[in-house]
Amino acid sequence: MKQLITILGPTASGKTPLAAALAREVNGEILSADSRQVYRRMDIGTGKDLCDYGDVPYHLIDICEPGTKYNLFQYQQDFLAAYEDILHRGKQPILCGGTGLYIEAVLKGYRLSPVPQNPELRARLEGKSLEELTGMLRELKARNGSVMHNTTDVDTAQRAIRAIEIEMGQTLGSNDSPPSQEGIGGDSLIIGVNIDRELRREKITRRLKSRLEEGMVDEIRALLDSGIPAEDLIYYGLEYKYLTEYVIGKLTYDEMFRQLEIAIHQFAKRQMTWFRGMERRGFTIHWIDATLPMEEKVQAILQLFSQIVQ
């Protein structure tokens, strides 16, 4: 049985090109761990950069329609189906992404079940600020000993309400609970792409400008024109939140750019906080310098992998 290789890191660290280069060396296929790249036609804003994959097969990208609320339970099921398919065909599975909750859920085997909407709870929470909702979620997580919600994704009131709803209604083993039989953490070499904070900030700003030039505003307009409500796009956070607010006239272009740039920097910082938390929760992450030449990074991973599979 082939062991999973996981490549994680903050946004703009170069995870995807590294995963694709590694896949070419090991006859691999990539499983995306990104909570927004699952949506079709949300390409520039989610940073799919499909050209990075080249001829490398990828999974869990463009699998559902924008406007829907894809969740962790669905991701876990879709991941396992794709993972088993890759193994069945004798290929090397490589999990790559920056959504720490998705990565941890499949490695540790959280026991999840779907949680329906709770209209009574939603009515009770309506009108509360994002700060109030985030505080409530933090208290719930502390009381439950849970790591099931990724704070990198709770950046709108609507998402925070859904997170509270799931936390209150989800039957999930806490961080101290034994994993389900579907957990594959023991079979994964975990590679973290470590990028200097200042270089990361520089790359984030440069990439944001580039994506705006590539037509990210037009992408948002096309989604709105297709009938997706503005509040549904705002729900997805980051680029979709701020650009939608710009398109509908709530923000000027300069306000949008400035607020979005800050939000992405904060997002990357929270991603790193999550990954450090994974280490405290027992995961071994082998950190590799993002600035190394691609060949050196790939060879370092291959050397680590050979030690594990021996």
N, C-alpha and C positions, 0 to 999 in steps of 0.2 A: 504494500500500500504506500503510495506517495504521500509525503508529508507536506502540509500547507506551508507556504512562505507568505508572510504578511509584511507589507511595506506601508508604514504610516508616517505621518508628519504634518506640520501645519500647512496652511495654504501658501502657495508660491515657493514651496521647498523643492519642487522638482520630482515629486513622487512618481507621477505617471510616466515620464520618459525613462526613469530608472526601471520601473516595473516592466515596461515594454522591452527595454534592452536586455533585461534579465530573462524575460520570456523567450526571446530569440535564442538564448544560449541553452535553455533547458527544455525546449519544446513545450512551453507553457501557455496557459490561457489566463486572462485577468478577470477577477471578480471585483467589481467596483464596490467600494464602501463609502458612498456619498449619498446623503439623504435627499439631495435635489436633482442629481443627474438621472434619477429614475424617470423624470418627466420628459415626454417628447416635446419638441419645439422650444424647449427652454435650454438653449445651447450655449450662447455667449455668456449669459448671466450666471450659469452654473459652471462655466469653465470646462466644458467637456473636452475641448482640444482633441477631437477624435483623430486628427492627423498624427498625434503622438504615437498612436497605436500601430500605425502602418498596417502590416499584414498580420498583426497579432490579434487573435480572436478575443473579444471582451464580452462580459455578461453583466446584467443588472443595470444597464443604461438604456434609456428610451423604452421602458416597459409599461408605462401607464400615462394616462392623459393629464395634462395640466388642469388644475381646478379640483382634482381629487385629493384626498388626504391619505397618502401612502404612509404606513406606520411601521414600527419596529417589528411587530408580529408578522406582518406581510414580508418584510425584508428577511427575517429569519427563515421563513418557509421558502422563499425564492432562492435564497443563498444555498440552502441545503440541496434543493433540486438541481441547481446549476453545478454545485460542487461535486455531487455524486455523478452527474453526467460527465464532467471533465475526467474524474477518476476512471469511470467506466470505459472511456475512450483512450486511456493510457497516457493522458496529458498531465502536465504539472500545474496544479492550481496555485495562483498567486493572488492573494487578497490585497487590494491597494485602495487607500483612501484616507480621508481626514475626519470622518464622522466617528469619533471614538466610541460612542454608544453602540453603533452598529457593529463595529469591530469586536468590542468586548462581548456583546450579546451572543455572537456566533462562536467566539473562542471559548467562552465560559459555559455556554449552553443554558442561558436563562430560560426558565419555564414560563412561557408567555401564553396568554389567551386573549382573544379579541375583547375589547371593552366598548360597548355601545355608548352613544351619547346619553347624557343624563340631563334632560331639560330642566328639571328642578334645580340641580346644582348650577347649571349655566345661568339660570335666571337670578340665582342668589349672587353669583360672581359678576354679573353684568354691571358695568359702570365702575368697577374697581380699576385702579391704575396698574400699569405693568409692574411698578415697584411693589405695590401691595400684593399682587398675584405671585411675583417672584419670591417674596418673603413667605407667603403661605406654602408655596411649593418647597422651599428650603426647609421649613419646619416639618412638613410631611415626610420628606426624605430622611431627615434626621431621626424622626420618630420610628420610621420603618426600617432604618438601616439600609436604604435603597440607593443604588447608583443607576437606576433604570432611565432617568431622564438626563439628557445631555444639555447642559446650560448653554452650549454654543447655539442651540436651535431655539431656545425660548427667548426670542427677541421681539415678539409682538404679544399683545394681550390675548389674542385669539389662540396663539400657540401655548401660552402659559395656562389658559383655562383648560385646554385639551390635556396638557401635561398633568394638571391637578386631577382632572377627571380620571385619567388612566391610573395615576398613583393611588387614588381612592378606590378604584374598582378593579385593579389588575391583581390577579393571583400570580405573584412572581416571587421566586426564591430571592431573599435578600443577598447582600454581598457575602454573608457568612453561610448561606445555604449551600448544600451540595448541588453541583451542576446537573442538568439533565443528561440523558444518554447521548443527546445530540451535540454536546460540547466537544470541540475539537482542539481546545487550547493546548493539550499535551502533544499535539501533532503539528505544531506550528513554530517555525523560526520567525521571530518578530524583528524586523529591521526598522529603525527610526531614522528619518532623514533630518539631521540636525543643521539648522541654518542660523547664522548669527542674527541677532535681533535687528540691528541696523540694516543689514543686507536684506533681511526679510521685509522690513518696512519700505525700503527702496524698491524692491521688486513688486510689492503690492501696489504702490502708487503708479509705477510704470505700467504694470499690467492693467490697472483700472483705466488709465488713459487710453491704452491700446484697444481695450474692449469697447470703450465708448466710440472710438474712431471706427471700429469694425461694424458698428450698427446695433449696439445693445439697446439704444432707445427705440429703434425701429422694431426690434424683437418684442419689446414690451408693448408697443402700439399694436403690433400684429396679434398678440395674444388677447389684448383687450378688444380689438376689432372682431376677433373670432367668437366673442360672447362670454369670455371668462370675466367674472366680476372683479372689479379693482380690489375688493377686500380679500378675495381668494389669492390674488398675486401678492398682496401685502403680507399675507399669512406666511409665505415662503421666506420672508426676511431678506436681509442684506440687499443685494442688487435689485431684487424684485420689489422690496418694500420702498426703497428710496427712489428708484426710477419710476415706479408707478405713481408715487406721490408727486414727482416732477411732471409726469405726463398729464395728470388730472389737475394740475395747477396748484397743488398744496405747497410746493417748494419751487424756488427758482433753480436754475441750472447750477449756479455757484453753491447754493445751499445744499442741493442734492449731492454734488461732488464732495464737498467738505464733510458732510455728515456721513456719507457712505464710506469715504476713505477712513475716517475715525472708526466706524463700525467694523470694517474689515480688519483693521489693526487689532481691535479688541477681540474679535473673533479668533484670530490667529493665537493671541495670548491665551485665550480660554482653551483652545485646542491643546496647547502645550501643557496647561494645567491638568487637563484630562489625562494626557499620556503619562505625566508624572504620577498621577493618581493610580493609573493602571500598574505602574511599577510598585507602588505601595501595596496594591492589592495582589501582588504575587506574580505579575508577569515580568519576564526578563526581556528587555528591549535592548538590542544591540544598535547603538547609535553610530551613524556614519556621516561624516562631514559632507554637506551638500556641495561644497566648492571643489571637491576632488574631481578629477577627470572621470568621465562616465566609465571607461574601461576599468579604472581602479576600483570604483564602487562596485561594479558587477563582480570583479574578481574577489573582492572582500566578502561579498555575500556568498559566492560559490564556495569559498574556503570554509566559512562558517557552516554552510549547509552540508558539506562533505563530512565535517566532524560529527554532525548530528545523526546523519543517516548511516554512519558506519556501525 
